[in-house]
Amino acid sequence: MYNNDFPHHFPKSFLWGGATAANQIEGAWNIDGKELSDAECIKGARPGTNHRPTLDDATLSSIEEAVNSNSEKLYPKRHGNDFYHRYPEDIKLLAEMGFKAFRVSLAWSRIFPNGDDEQPNEKGLQFYENVFKEMHKYGIEPVVTLSHYDVPVSMTLRYNGWASRKAVSAFTNYTKTVFNRYKSLVRYWMTFNEINTGASGFHATGALEDNLTNEDEKLQLRYQALHHQFVASAIATKQLHEIIPNAKMGCMLARSETYPATCDPVDVLAAQHANDLNYFFTDVQVRGEYPEYMNRFFAEHHIKIQMEPNDETLIKKYPVDYLSFSYYCSATVSGSHGLNFTNIDQVKVSNPHLSATDWGWEIDPIGLRVALDDMWDRYHIPLFVVENGVGAHDQIASDGKIHDDYRIQYFRSHIQQMKEAIKDGVNLMGYLTWAPIDLVSFSTSEMSKRYGFVYVDLDDEGNGSMDRTPKDSFFWYQKVILSNGENLD
């Protein structure tokens, strides 16, 4: 619609805050009725070595080994940062920063320990009720992810996670339970965290691939599992609208804006293909149908999606209300090795115009504006940045403080680009940083990869008091929120 002016500021209702995941913060993995999730069966990085956990190389034997182990040192997500016991302290710190919203996830195995139990675990339900009430005490809006890489390990061992259609009914029984329990406490929900990462395997699907011999067989299993998640997402959206009519359901995408390495048309096609593989998931969940461009991809990789008669109708009838996404970095690709790649890492090249973090993630704030503009043009539904942040090796200075100017600069530059996107006409709901309090990294299971405004006294070996200390960025973000994004100094 034509207008002779454009927005110049963040909306007054803008949701400033931060985001976390249950399996990275809660701890308390074996108390009050909780059972293990798959995330708590992945070994951590080994300090002093180059070892990093292989999230998607889990095998039946490695999962069985984890189930038979009580070690928190080997499996750091089992201790997290002890949010389970410290949530009043942590939420008070968020309130001091002025948070308008705080994103958490529910640990499915804390509420239904085996995923499909006949009755939910009351202690698990009560824990989250207490957390949400604590947020509301400070005027903080809960934003809740239903599944954040958190498949109950029992479901993996009994029917291979989301590879089985049984996961749909188990999940939607869980979602119906929590919608009814928290209908007066939670308005903003999301189904599957970074659903597109399920295309790389186990961490998001809970499906083991021990007996699969080639890449196409693995892709068949992964995309079938993802189809089950699409169906479950549609059913959960239907449930939410019936149980909490004023609530909103979002999908959640790991967005990596992809550029061509050069203006060579082959590179441009490679970037287009990579972006299509990324957008496939939101095309299904926002537009409500499988896009035609994936038919060639499926056929060339011998993927045949098994659907029940009503699946496509459900997906079409119950799309999400908003699109949430994570953004950490952009990617650059070359088409020199062909265009039939299945994973962007197969063709990724470095971008000479960008610097990178210690973990090799290229920092590109303008890419966030590009992503916002692209997604708004493509979907025209409200957008929500629900993860953005930088992992770094923070050091305690001689004055006992953590001077993280590099983090402040990262956030400043990305917030500036969000404001430019709003000027471009993007309907942006809010901005949730990853993560407001140091936690166990999902990808590496390290504490030393720190993201927070609040330092947690805990090392990669699991040693430390877990005491919380605000960093310089804590006080900077406090000013940002108080000024509604106007004061970035």
Secondary structure, DSSP 4 states (H G I P E B T S, - for coil): ---S----S--TT-EEEEE--HHHH---TTSTT---BGGGGSPPP-TTS-----TT---HHHHHHHHT---TTTSGGGTTT-HHHHHHHHHHHHHHHT-SEEEEE--HHHHSTTSS-SS--HHHHHHHHHHHHHHHHTTPEEEEEEESS--BHHHHHHH-GGGSTHHHHHHHHHHHHHHHHTTTT--EEEEETTGGGGGG-HHHH----TT--SHHHHHHHHHHHHHHHHHHHHHHHHHHHHH-TT-EEEEEEE---EEESSS-HHHHHHHHHHHHHHHHHHIIIII-S--THHHHHHHHTT------TTHHHHHHH---SEEEEE-S--EEE--TT-S--SSGGGTEE--TT--B-TTSPBP-HHHHHHHHHHHHHHH-S-EEEEE----B-----TTS----HHHHHHHHHHHHHHHHHHHTT--EEEEEEE-SB----TTT--SSSB--SEEE---TTS-S---EEE-HHHHHHHHHHHTTT----
